[in-house]
Amino acid sequence: QVQLVESGGGLVQAGGSLRLSCAASRNLFSFKAMGWYRQAPGKQREFLARIAGGGITNYADSVQGRFTISRDRPANTVYLQMNNLKPEDSGVYYCNAVLGTETTWGQGTQVTVSS
């Protein structure tokens, strides 16, 4: 089993940047993939970005070109660099990890973008 802890959220003005971190309790080599999702109030959780074990990345159209997912394997951490933030980017951001057939989620970190 793995534990995931997100951090780095906060309040930022539109056009600003934040970097989220997701620290895993075990080596990232174990994971098939890790990803970032977002849930705004009253909405379903939506996919944002994913990095596969081989390093291939995928992004939702809504964040393509603004967000970048990366990983630091020695630190067992995955990051989400978010640039040119918009008010509609506000929500709780979650990371997940796919290990075999199981998916584990972190507790989330709040991001609020003011206009």
Disulfide bonds with the S-S distance in Angstrom:
Cys22-Cys95 1.96
